């Protein structure tokens, strides 16, 4: 029995290391484009245009999510993983052909979002297929640590590339070429990983089948949390560079964006690794709710930052980094757990689709708020949405906790009663 259970319980092996390295390398390439808002502004756009391009660009990825999950079920996560890298590279190179804010920027932004969506959905599906069931939240969390490491490097490298006060087209050419080349190494790592045996080859790839599968295995209120988390991600990955520029946050000799991501991702990495077993010990729901409170509080902490006190950007970055570190892996684990292995790709696609929806709806709305009422109002709106989702999920979790508490008391009672007859028999003997 031990020979069978040991491999089943093993999580950290060669394939996991390759998956984590691939994730890290791709996130470096992807977060180089945390400066995409500056590209939009270079082409003549405003902060409102940033919101619309980013939000509308994600619609394409959202529309294709249902088929994406089913193709993962059918072809396997590794094949789709490689396709995602190719789509992302095409989106990067295509931006070199743009000279204004025409329809092309929406299409190419869609390619970037779609490529990243395929990569993250495929990696999530792969890791839930290969990790022991009782350690899936830990597996997703440690895999995501590779993303935090990538976040430490990508935005800073982008800041180095775009360091000039007067940016020229050549700066952005270098940015996009670096991002496209950055998808080659992770693709090579994926090719070295063993293939999973879980495939649903005969599964139909239709929208109706996606809806049937999601209705059959609907994960519940956790989807609202996915939406709120997607809204939160507009702060660092959509509006941060515009926020820093327009609020004139300057620190002599220090990149403000680099400082933000070093605190956000560096501290998030420490939290994620140091507390990797916390969901297993304390429960995923409780860890998730704690993360949502931190994330909401971090959004309100942006009000502390102004041009006279740019160093205060460290405060929201640390608080939001803590929230991110506690939220993502617990949220995704809860969202996909109702989907059995043959349709796990559909579950992953649904969870990330709702995250995209939060970004798509949020980005134009938040861009409008920032332009009319200021960034402080925008961050406060995001924080309020996050705390509301925490309240809703708390209310949804109370019956679950009550049921588990009743089952635990019943088990304790049974355990305390059963030994009594045994003791009597032993004394009689």
C-alpha positions in Angstrom: 0.0 0.0 0.0 2.8 2.4 0.8 4.3 2.0 -2.6 1.1 3.2 -4.2 0.4 6.0 -1.8 3.8 7.6 -1.9 3.7 8.6 -5.6 0.1 9.7 -5.2 1.1 12.1 -2.3 4.2 13.4 -4.0 3.8 16.9 -5.3 7.3 18.4 -5.8 8.8 16.5 -8.7 10.6 17.3 -12.0 7.4 18.1 -13.8 6.3 20.5 -11.1 9.7 22.2 -11.2 9.5 22.6 -15.0 5.9 23.9 -14.7 6.9 26.5 -12.1 9.9 27.6 -14.1 7.8 27.9 -17.2 5.2 30.0 -15.3 8.0 32.2 -13.9 9.5 32.9 -17.3 6.2 33.6 -19.0 5.1 36.0 -16.2 8.3 38.0 -16.7 7.3 38.3 -20.4 3.7 39.1 -19.6 4.5 41.7 -16.8 6.8 43.5 -19.2 3.5 44.6 -20.6 2.3 46.1 -17.3 3.6 49.2 -19.2 1.0 48.7 -22.0 -0.9 51.7 -20.8 2.2 53.8 -21.7 2.1 52.4 -25.2 -1.6 53.4 -25.5 -0.7 57.0 -24.3 2.3 57.1 -26.7 -0.1 56.4 -29.6 -2.2 59.4 -28.5 -4.6 57.8 -26.0 -6.0 59.1 -22.6 -6.6 57.3 -19.4 -10.1 56.6 -20.6 -8.7 55.0 -23.7 -6.4 52.9 -21.5 -9.5 51.6 -19.7 -11.4 50.9 -23.0 -8.5 49.2 -24.8 -7.6 47.0 -21.8 -11.2 46.1 -21.1 -12.3 45.6 -24.6 -9.2 43.7 -25.4 -10.1 41.1 -22.8 -13.6 40.6 -24.4 -12.1 38.4 -27.1 -10.4 36.1 -24.6 -13.6 36.0 -22.6 -15.7 35.0 -25.5 -13.4 32.2 -26.4 -13.0 30.9 -22.9 -15.8 28.2 -23.1 -14.1 26.6 -26.2 -10.7 27.1 -24.7 -11.6 24.9 -21.7 -13.2 22.2 -23.9 -10.1 22.1 -26.2 -8.0 21.6 -23.1 -10.2 18.7 -22.2 -9.8 17.3 -25.7 -6.2 18.0 -26.6 -4.6 18.0 -23.2 -3.3 21.0 -21.2 0.3 20.8 -22.6 -0.7 21.2 -26.2 -3.0 24.1 -25.5 -0.2 25.6 -23.2 2.1 25.8 -26.2 -0.6 27.3 -28.4 -1.1 30.0 -25.8 2.6 30.9 -26.0 2.3 31.2 -29.8 -0.7 33.4 -29.6 0.9 35.7 -27.1 4.1 36.0 -29.2 2.0 37.0 -32.3 0.2 39.7 -30.2 3.6 41.1 -29.1 5.1 41.2 -32.6 1.9 42.6 -34.1 2.1 45.7 -31.9 5.2 46.7 -33.9 2.9 47.4 -36.8 0.7 50.0 -35.0 1.0 53.7 -35.4 -2.3 55.0 -34.0 -5.3 53.9 -31.9 -7.2 52.2 -34.6 -9.0 48.8 -34.5 -5.7 47.0 -34.7 -4.7 47.8 -31.1 -8.0 46.2 -29.9 -7.3 43.1 -31.9 -3.6 42.8 -30.8 -4.5 43.5 -27.2 -7.0 40.6 -27.5 -4.2 38.3 -28.8 -2.1 39.2 -25.7 -5.0 38.5 -23.3 -6.1 35.4 -25.2 -2.5 33.9 -25.2 -2.1 34.6 -21.5 -5.5 33.2 -20.8 -4.7 29.9 -22.6 -1.4 29.7 -20.8 -2.8 30.2 -17.3 -5.9 28.0 -17.9 -3.7 25.2 -19.2 -1.2 25.4 -16.4 -3.9 25.5 -13.8 -5.6 22.4 -15.4 -2.2 20.6 -15.6 -1.4 21.1 -12.0 -4.8 20.0 -10.7 -4.5 16.8 -12.8 -1.0 16.0 -11.4 -1.2 17.2 -7.8 -2.7 15.0 -5.0 -6.3 16.1 -4.4 -5.8 17.1 -0.7 -2.8 19.3 -1.8 -4.3 21.1 -4.8 -4.5 24.5 -3.1 -0.9 24.2 -2.0 0.1 23.1 -5.6 -1.7 26.1 -7.2 -0.2 28.4 -4.6 3.4 27.3 -5.1 2.9 27.3 -8.9 1.7 30.8 -8.5 4.9 31.6 -6.6 6.7 31.3 -9.9 4.4 34.1 -11.1 5.3 36.3 -8.1 9.0 35.8 -9.0 8.2 36.8 -12.5 6.4 39.9 -11.2 9.6 40.9 -9.3 11.5 41.1 -12.6 9.1 41.9 -15.5 7.9 45.4 -14.5 11.4 46.4 -13.4 12.9 45.3 -16.8 10.1 47.2 -18.5 10.9 50.3 -16.5 14.5 50.0 -17.5 13.5 49.8 -21.2 11.2 52.8 -20.9 13.4 54.8 -18.5 13.8 57.8 -20.8 11.7 60.8 -19.9 10.9 61.4 -23.5 10.0 57.9 -24.9 10.5 57.1 -28.6 9.1 54.3 -30.7 12.3 52.3 -30.5 11.8 51.9 -26.7 8.5 50.2 -27.3 9.9 48.1 -30.1 12.5 46.7 -27.7 9.7 46.1 -25.1 7.6 44.0 -27.4 10.5 42.1 -28.9 11.7 41.2 -25.4 8.2 40.1 -24.4 7.8 37.9 -27.5 11.2 36.3 -27.1 10.4 35.7 -23.5 7.7 33.2 -24.5 10.3 30.8 -26.2 12.0 29.6 -23.0 8.8 28.6 -21.2 7.6 26.8 -24.3 10.8 24.7 -24.3 10.2 23.9 -20.7 6.6 22.7 -21.3 7.9 20.4 -24.1 10.1 18.7 -21.5 7.2 17.8 -19.2 5.4 14.5 -19.2 1.9 14.5 -20.7 -1.1 13.9 -18.5 -3.3 10.9 -19.3 -6.6 12.7 -18.5 -8.2 13.6 -21.8 -11.8 13.7 -23.0 -11.1 12.9 -26.6 -14.7 12.4 -27.7 -16.0 15.5 -25.9 -18.0 17.9 -28.1 -16.5 21.4 -28.4 -19.7 23.5 -28.4 -21.0 26.4 -26.4 -24.1 24.3 -25.4 -21.8 21.6 -23.9 -19.9 24.2 -22.0 -23.1 25.6 -20.4 -24.4 22.0 -19.7 -21.1 21.1 -17.9 -20.9 24.3 -15.9 -24.6 24.0 -14.9 -24.0 20.4 -13.8 -20.9 21.3 -11.7 -21.7 25.0 -10.8 -19.2 26.0 -8.0 -21.5 28.6 -6.4 -20.8 32.0 -4.8 -17.0 31.6 -5.3 -17.7 33.0 -8.8 -18.5 36.4 -7.3 -15.1 36.4 -5.7 -13.5 35.6 -9.1 -15.3 38.7 -10.5 -14.1 40.9 -7.6 -10.5 39.6 -7.9 -10.6 40.4 -11.7 -11.6 44.0 -10.8 -8.8 44.2 -8.3 -6.2 43.2 -10.9 -7.0 46.3 -12.9 -5.1 48.4 -10.3 -1.6 46.9 -10.7 -1.9 45.6 -14.3 -4.0 48.3 -16.1 -3.8 51.6 -14.3 -0.6 51.6 -12.2 1.7 53.1 -14.8 -0.8 55.8 -15.7 -1.4 56.5 -12.0 2.3 56.9 -11.4 2.8 59.2 -14.4 -0.3 61.4 -13.8 0.1 61.7 -10.1 3.8 62.6 -10.7 5.1 60.0 -8.2 8.9 60.4 -8.5 11.7 59.0 -6.3 15.2 60.0 -7.2 17.2 57.0 -8.4 14.3 54.6 -7.8 11.6 53.2 -10.2 8.3 53.7 -8.5 6.7 50.9 -10.5 9.7 48.7 -9.8 9.4 49.5 -6.1 5.7 48.7 -6.1 6.1 45.3 -7.7 9.1 44.4 -5.6 7.1 45.0 -2.5 3.8 43.5 -3.9 5.3 40.4 -5.4 8.3 40.0 -3.1 6.2 40.1 0.1 3.5 38.1 -1.7 6.1 35.4 -2.4 7.1 35.3 1.2 3.5 34.9 2.4 2.6 32.3 -0.3 5.6 30.0 0.5 5.6 30.6 4.3 1.9 29.9 4.6 1.6 27.3 1.9 0.0 24.8 4.3 -2.4 27.3 5.9 -5.4 26.4 3.7 -5.0 22.8 4.6 -4.8 23.5 8.3 -7.3 26.4 8.7 -9.5 25.9 5.7 -9.5 27.4 2.3 -12.5 29.6 2.8 -11.1 31.3 5.9 -7.8 32.0 4.2 -9.6 33.3 1.1 -11.7 35.7 3.2 -8.7 37.0 5.1 -7.1 37.7 1.7 -10.1 39.6 0.5 -10.0 41.8 3.6 -6.3 42.6 3.0 -7.0 43.3 -0.7 -9.9 45.7 0.1 -7.9 47.5 2.8 -4.9 47.8 0.4 -7.1 49.6 -2.2 -8.1 52.2 0.4 -4.5 52.6 1.4 -3.7 54.2 -2.0 -5.3 57.3 -0.5 -2.1 57.7 1.6 0.0 58.2 -1.6 0.6 61.6 -3.2 3.4 63.4 -5.1 4.8 64.7 -1.8 5.0 61.2 -0.3 5.7 58.8 -3.1 7.4 56.3 -0.8 4.0 55.6 0.7 3.3 53.4 -2.4 4.9 50.7 -0.3 1.9 50.6 2.0 -0.8 49.6 -0.5 1.7 47.3 -2.4 2.5 45.3 0.8 -1.2 45.1 1.9 -2.5 44.1 -1.6 0.4 41.7 -2.1 -0.6 39.9 1.1 -4.2 39.8 -0.2 -3.1 38.4 -3.6 -0.9 35.8 -1.9 -3.8 34.5 0.2 -6.6 34.8 -2.5 -5.6 33.3 -5.8 -4.8 29.7 -5.0 -7.6 29.2 -2.5 -10.1 30.9 -4.8 -9.1 28.8 -7.8 -9.0 25.6 -5.8 -12.6 26.2 -4.5 -13.8 27.2 -8.0 -12.6 24.0 -9.8 -13.1 21.4 -7.1 -16.7 20.6 -8.2 -15.5 19.7 -11.7 -14.2 16.1 -12.2 -10.9 15.5 -13.9 -12.2 14.8 -17.5 -13.9 18.3 -17.6 -11.4 20.1 -15.3 -10.4 22.3 -18.2 -14.0 23.6 -18.4 -13.8 24.4 -14.6 -10.5 26.2 -15.0 -11.9 28.2 -18.0 -15.0 29.2 -16.1 -13.1 30.4 -13.1 -10.7 32.5 -15.2 -13.5 33.6 -17.4 -15.2 35.2 -14.4 -11.9 36.8 -13.5 -11.7 38.2 -17.0 -15.2 39.5 -16.7 -14.2 41.5 -13.6 -11.4 43.1 -15.6 -13.5 43.7 -18.7 -16.4 45.4 -16.8 -14.1 47.1 -14.4 -11.4 48.6 -16.6 -13.7 51.0 -18.6 -15.7 51.9 -15.5 -12.7 52.5 -13.3 -11.0 54.5 -16.1 -14.0 56.7 -16.3 -14.0 57.2 -12.5 -10.3 58.0 -12.5 -10.7 60.6 -15.2 -13.7 62.3 -13.6 -13.3 61.9 -9.9 -9.6 61.0 -9.5 -7.6 57.9 -8.7 -8.4 57.9 -5.0 -12.1 57.5 -5.8 -11.2 54.7 -8.3 -9.2 52.7 -5.8 -11.9 53.2 -3.1 -14.5 51.8 -5.6 -12.4 48.7 -6.2 -11.9 48.3 -2.4 -15.6 48.5 -1.8 -16.4 45.9 -4.4 -13.8 43.6 -2.8 -15.1 43.9 0.7 -18.7 43.4 -0.6 -17.6 40.1 -2.2 -16.0 39.1 1.1 -19.2 39.7 2.9 -21.3 37.8 0.4 -18.9 34.8 0.5 -18.9 34.8 4.3 -22.7 34.6 4.3 -22.5 31.7 1.8 -19.9 29.9 3.9 -21.8 30.0 7.2 -24.0 27.0 6.4 -20.9 25.0 5.2 -19.1 25.8 8.5 -22.2 24.9 10.5 -22.5 21.6 8.7 -18.9 20.7 9.2 -19.1 21.7 12.9 -22.1 19.4 13.3 -20.3 16.5 11.6 -17.2 17.1 13.7 -19.2 17.0 16.9 -21.0 13.9 15.8 -17.6 12.2 15.0 -16.2 13.3 18.4 -19.3 12.0 20.1 -19.1 8.6 18.3 -15.4 8.3 19.1 -16.0 9.0 22.8 -18.9 6.4 23.0 -17.5 3.5 21.0 -14.5 2.7 23.3 -16.8 2.3 26.3 -18.2 -1.2 25.4 -14.7 -2.2 24.4 -13.4 -1.2 27.8 -16.2 -3.2 29.5 -15.3 -6.3 27.4 -11.7 -6.0 28.3 -12.4 -5.7 32.1 -14.8 -8.6 32.0 -12.2 -10.7 30.2 
